Amino acid sequence: MYYMIITHSIYADKNLNDGAKLTYGLILSLSQKNGLCYANNEYLAETLNKSVRTIQTHLETLSKKGYIQINLYKNNYRLIKTIDTGVTLRKPKNTLKTDISRFNGQIGNNEPEWMADYIKELEAMENAVHN
């Protein structure tokens, strides 16, 4: 499954346009293996259905605002690193247990009725997987 995460600092920044936010999300998702994004502007443009010039503008904006760091090397080789966050997207060892813990932590004792039913379903699924 391919997905993007956009951190709170990015989506809450009212001075970034939606295209720059999506560009950041793509960079973050492409950098999950080792924290660096190796994609060139053509790949980013094709993936986001934007022009290369638009991607260049987004990268300049993100860099000036301190959200990314771009390191240039010989032969037009570059690395992009997200520097505004320490987010690492790794699949949890036990996704169902993680979901249950997260829901309980976010909702606490004020959970709506449907949430309690959903948590019970997750617990039942987890038990079925481990039995």
KOLDRENVEX-98948 format. One record per atom (N, C-alpha, C): x, y, z. Coordinates in Angstrom, 3 decimals. Layout:
X,Y,Z .
...
***
This chain:
0.845,-1.174,0.000 .
0.000,0.000,0.000 .
0.889,1.236,0.000 .
0.528,2.221,-0.772 .
1.287,3.449,-0.884 .
0.456,4.581,-0.304 .
1.023,5.329,0.603 .
0.291,6.424,1.228 .
1.252,7.529,1.617 .
0.698,8.685,1.945 .
1.486,9.828,2.385 .
1.031,10.254,3.765 .
1.987,10.732,4.531 .
1.710,11.329,5.822 .
2.123,12.800,5.724 .
1.280,13.659,6.188 .
1.632,15.079,6.256 .
1.589,15.469,7.725 .
2.715,15.895,8.245 .
2.812,16.208,9.667 .
2.003,17.452,10.018 .
1.699,17.579,11.293 .
0.905,18.710,11.768 .
1.556,20.044,11.423 .
2.864,20.133,11.584 .
3.540,21.404,11.296 .
3.359,21.814,9.846 .
3.252,20.846,8.950 .
3.072,21.157,7.532 .
1.631,21.558,7.236 .
0.662,20.732,7.628 .
-0.711,21.075,7.237 .
-1.251,22.274,8.004 .
-0.643,22.609,9.137 .
-1.103,23.774,9.893 .
-0.454,25.070,9.416 .
0.561,24.967,8.558 .
1.256,26.162,8.067 .
0.403,26.825,6.983 .
-0.210,27.929,7.335 .
-1.115,28.623,6.401 .
-0.372,29.319,5.271 .
0.951,29.408,5.376 .
1.741,30.039,4.327 .
2.226,29.049,3.275 .
1.911,27.779,3.445 .
2.237,26.774,2.435 .
0.992,26.453,1.626 .
1.135,26.397,0.308 .
-0.025,26.005,-0.489 .
-0.166,24.482,-0.476 .
-1.292,24.003,-0.938 .
-1.580,22.570,-0.896 .
-0.565,21.752,-1.692 .
-0.085,22.298,-2.790 .
0.898,21.585,-3.594 .
2.199,21.364,-2.843 .
2.654,22.362,-2.115 .
3.878,22.222,-1.314 .
3.667,21.203,-0.205 .
2.480,21.188,0.372 .
2.173,20.218,1.431 .
2.191,18.793,0.879 .
1.611,18.596,-0.300 .
1.632,17.266,-0.916 .
3.053,16.861,-1.320 .
3.825,17.823,-1.797 .
5.217,17.536,-2.147 .
5.976,17.072,-0.914 .
5.768,17.747,0.202 .
6.398,17.340,1.454 .
5.961,15.922,1.838 .
4.663,15.646,1.746 .
4.154,14.321,2.091 .
4.779,13.235,1.239 .
4.957,13.513,-0.049 .
5.582,12.543,-0.948 .
7.049,12.329,-0.559 .
7.755,13.408,-0.274 .
9.160,13.300,0.137 .
9.263,12.471,1.418 .
8.395,12.750,2.380 .
8.420,12.006,3.638 .
8.151,10.520,3.406 .
7.180,10.218,2.549 .
6.861,8.812,2.307 .
7.981,8.104,1.550 .
8.685,8.813,0.681 .
9.782,8.208,-0.076 .
11.056,8.073,0.750 .
11.104,8.729,1.897 .
12.331,8.717,2.700 .
12.254,7.764,3.883 .
11.284,6.877,3.898 .
11.085,6.032,5.070 .
12.116,4.925,5.233 .
12.741,4.503,4.173 .
13.697,3.406,4.299 .
14.913,3.817,5.119 .
15.484,4.981,4.821 .
16.674,5.403,5.554 .
16.682,6.896,5.898 .
15.538,7.551,5.770 .
15.443,8.962,6.142 .
15.814,9.943,5.053 .
16.116,9.437,3.858 .
16.510,10.309,2.755 .
15.663,10.018,1.527 .
15.359,11.059,0.773 .
14.607,10.920,-0.472 .
15.564,11.133,-1.636 .
15.612,10.174,-2.551 .
16.516,10.224,-3.689 .
15.821,10.652,-4.979 .
14.517,10.877,-4.935 .
13.743,11.151,-6.153 .
14.165,12.463,-6.801 .
14.197,12.457,-8.145 .
14.495,13.693,-8.860 .
13.193,14.465,-9.106 .
13.331,15.683,-9.589 .
12.157,16.543,-9.790 .
11.182,15.952,-10.794 .
11.696,15.261,-11.798 .
10.821,14.668,-12.806 .
9.912,13.611,-12.176 .
10.487,12.791,-11.310 .
9.689,11.760,-10.651 .
8.631,12.395,-9.745 .
9.043,13.387,-8.949 .
8.087,14.057,-8.065 .
6.971,14.704,-8.876 .
7.336,15.350,-9.983 .
6.343,16.024,-10.832 .
5.364,15.013,-11.432 .
5.894,13.905,-11.938 .
5.034,12.897,-12.547 .
4.093,12.281,-11.511 .
4.616,11.996,-10.338 .
3.810,11.363,-9.293 .
2.688,12.273,-8.816 .
2.979,13.574,-8.700 .
1.975,14.523,-8.215 .
1.190,15.196,-9.338 .
1.485,14.805,-10.583 .
0.813,15.379,-11.746 .
0.978,16.897,-11.791 .
2.218,17.338,-11.593 .
2.573,18.758,-11.618 .
3.727,18.946,-12.591 .
4.036,20.182,-12.922 .
5.189,20.450,-13.776 .
6.464,20.420,-12.941 .
7.588,20.218,-13.616 .
8.876,20.215,-12.929 .
9.120,21.575,-12.288 .
8.761,22.629,-12.977 .
8.943,23.987,-12.421 .
8.127,24.167,-11.133 .
6.917,23.646,-11.109 .
6.091,23.741,-9.901 .
6.749,23.002,-8.741 .
7.305,21.824,-9.017 .
8.000,21.051,-7.987 .
9.211,21.834,-7.491 .
9.960,22.458,-8.401 .
11.109,23.267,-7.999 .
10.683,24.378,-7.046 .
9.566,25.019,-7.354 .
9.049,26.087,-6.500 .
8.680,25.538,-5.122 .
8.004,24.394,-5.091 .
7.625,23.788,-3.809 .
8.860,23.436,-2.986 .
9.873,22.866,-3.639 .
11.096,22.490,-2.929 .
11.806,23.728,-2.372 .
11.862,24.790,-3.147 .
12.473,26.034,-2.667 .
11.731,26.565,-1.445 .
10.412,26.561,-1.510 .
9.601,27.039,-0.390 .
9.826,26.190,0.851 .
9.774,24.873,0.695 .
9.961,23.968,1.835 .
11.363,24.110,2.432 .
12.344,24.320,1.576 .
13.717,24.485,2.045 .
13.884,25.809,2.799 .
13.359,26.887,2.242 .
13.471,28.205,2.889 .
12.779,28.224,4.249 .
11.691,27.489,4.368 .
10.953,27.459,5.632 .
11.545,26.464,6.631 .
12.570,25.734,6.213 .
13.251,24.817,7.113 .
12.599,23.458,7.262 .
11.701,23.094,6.355 .
11.043,21.798,6.426 .
11.867,20.682,5.790 .
12.700,21.030,4.816 .
13.561,20.041,4.171 .
14.963,20.621,4.028 .
15.913,19.708,3.871 .
17.297,20.078,3.573 .
17.667,19.351,2.297 .
18.196,20.094,1.328 .
18.580,19.510,0.045 .
20.105,19.541,-0.045 .
20.701,18.376,-0.208 .
22.151,18.273,-0.372 .
22.440,17.907,-1.816 .
23.213,18.750,-2.495 .
23.562,18.530,-3.897 .
24.950,17.911,-3.997 .
25.078,16.965,-4.935 .
26.343,16.277,-5.164 .
26.679,16.338,-6.643 .
27.796,15.752,-7.027 .
28.221,15.741,-8.428 .
27.199,15.044,-9.317 .
27.241,15.377,-10.592 .
26.409,14.742,-11.620 .
24.909,14.879,-11.349 .
24.476,16.026,-10.846 .
23.066,16.312,-10.568 .
22.436,15.342,-9.583 .
23.223,14.754,-8.728 .
22.735,13.839,-7.706 .
22.414,14.645,-6.452 .
21.288,14.350,-5.836 .
20.909,15.079,-4.636 .
20.169,14.178,-3.668 .
20.166,14.594,-2.425 .
19.411,13.926,-1.380 .
18.547,14.956,-0.697 .
17.303,14.582,-0.386 .
16.396,15.468,0.334 .
16.096,14.814,1.679 .
16.233,15.591,2.726 .
15.958,15.093,4.075 .
14.914,15.999,4.719 .
13.894,15.391,5.308 .
12.929,16.188,6.064 .
13.581,16.511,7.398 .
13.531,17.782,7.794 .
14.211,18.170,9.021 .
13.287,18.802,10.050 .
12.010,18.903,9.747 .
11.108,19.507,10.724 .
10.521,18.479,11.666 .
10.778,17.213,11.404 .
10.130,16.181,12.198 .
11.028,14.969,12.337 .
10.826,14.243,13.400 .
11.531,12.991,13.581 .
10.635,11.813,13.263 .
9.579,12.043,12.497 .
8.612,10.992,12.206 .
9.272,9.890,11.399 .
9.104,8.671,11.843 .
9.531,7.506,11.095 .
8.320,6.600,10.952 .
7.989,6.272,9.739 .
6.809,5.457,9.485 .
7.225,4.004,9.378 .
7.106,3.294,10.465 .
7.407,1.874,10.455 .
6.154,1.127,10.849 .
5.947,-0.004,10.204 .
4.781,-0.809,10.514 .
4.928,-1.374,11.925 .
3.953,-1.149,12.786 .
4.032,-1.704,14.134 .
4.032,-3.223,14.088 .
4.638,-3.845,15.100 .
4.692,-5.304,15.154 .
3.299,-5.894,15.275 .
2.440,-5.265,16.060 .
1.085,-5.768,16.256 .
0.122,-4.618,15.992 .
-0.315,-4.492,14.741 .
-1.141,-3.365,14.326 .
-2.437,-3.273,15.113 .
-3.113,-4.389,15.329 .
-4.390,-4.338,16.032 .
-4.213,-3.848,17.465 .
-3.204,-4.350,18.144 .
-2.952,-3.920,19.513 .
-2.600,-2.430,19.539 .
-1.834,-1.983,18.552 .
-1.473,-0.574,18.462 .
-2.718,0.284,18.275 .
-3.629,-0.149,17.399 .
-4.871,0.599,17.177 .
-5.689,0.691,18.459 .
-5.796,-0.413,19.174 .
-6.577,-0.416,20.409 .
-5.963,0.554,21.417 .
-4.657,0.491,21.594 .
-3.976,1.382,22.535 .
-4.144,2.840,22.127 .
-4.010,3.094,20.830 .
-4.129,4.468,20.341 .
-5.535,5.006,20.588 .
-6.555,4.211,20.264 .
-7.928,4.662,20.483 .
-8.190,4.915,21.962 .
-7.750,3.985,22.810 .
-7.953,4.173,24.245 .
-7.238,5.417,24.750 .
-6.030,5.663,24.253 .
-5.268,6.830,24.681 .
-5.872,8.138,24.215 .
-6.442,8.159,23.015 .
-7.000,9.388,22.477 .
-8.378,9.694,23.062 .
-9.169,8.686,23.276 .
-10.551,8.883,23.702 .
-10.668,8.880,25.221 .
-9.898,8.025,25.885 .
-9.971,7.922,27.337 .
-11.322,7.390,27.773 .
-11.869,7.967,28.809 .
-13.156,7.510,29.342 .
-14.350,8.151,28.643 .
-14.097,9.014,27.671 .
-15.176,9.739,26.998 .
-15.493,9.165,25.624 .
-15.287,7.875,25.446 .
-15.488,7.312,24.123 .
-16.969,7.189,23.776 .
-17.306,7.457,22.524 .
-18.693,7.270,22.090 .
-19.013,5.779,22.035 .
-20.284,5.448,22.007 .
-20.709,4.047,22.012 .
-20.143,3.263,20.828 .
-20.152,3.871,19.641 .
-19.664,3.161,18.470 .
-18.187,2.820,18.614 .
-17.426,3.663,19.353 .
-16.007,3.410,19.522 .
-15.781,2.162,20.375 .
-16.573,1.999,21.411 .
-16.448,0.814,22.270 .
-16.697,-0.453,21.449 .
-17.712,-0.409,20.585 .
-18.003,-1.563,19.718 .
-16.836,-1.831,18.765 .
-16.265,-0.769,18.225 .
-15.148,-0.920,17.298 .
-13.939,-1.527,18.009 .
-13.655,-1.077,19.217 .
-12.534,-1.619,19.986 .
-12.767,-3.095,20.293 .
-14.000,-3.458,20.612 .
-14.316,-4.874,20.859 .
-14.071,-5.704,19.603 .
-14.435,-5.155,18.430 .
-14.187,-5.859,17.176 .
-12.691,-6.046,16.940 .
-11.909,-5.007,17.219 .
-10.458,-5.116,17.064 .
-9.881,-6.173,17.997 .
-10.353,-6.176,19.232 .
-9.875,-7.166,20.199 .
-10.241,-8.578,19.753 .
-11.436,-8.760,19.236 .
-11.858,-10.063,18.739 .
-11.003,-10.504,17.559 .
-10.697,-9.584,16.666 .
-9.838,-9.889,15.531 .
-8.435,-10.272,15.997 .
-7.927,-9.537,16.982 .
-6.599,-9.827,17.506 .
-6.565,-11.226,18.141 .
-7.590,-11.549,18.905 .
-7.664,-12.875,19.523 .
-7.756,-13.976,18.480 .
-8.511,-13.732,17.410 .
-8.647,-14.722,16.349 .
-7.316,-14.956,15.627 .
-6.539,-13.898,15.471 .
-5.257,-14.017,14.790 .
-4.271,-14.810,15.636 .
-4.302,-14.603,16.958 .
-3.333,-15.237,17.844 .
-3.762,-16.591,18.348 .
-4.964,-17.031,18.027 .
-5.445,-18.355,18.489 .
-5.496,-19.339,17.365 .
***
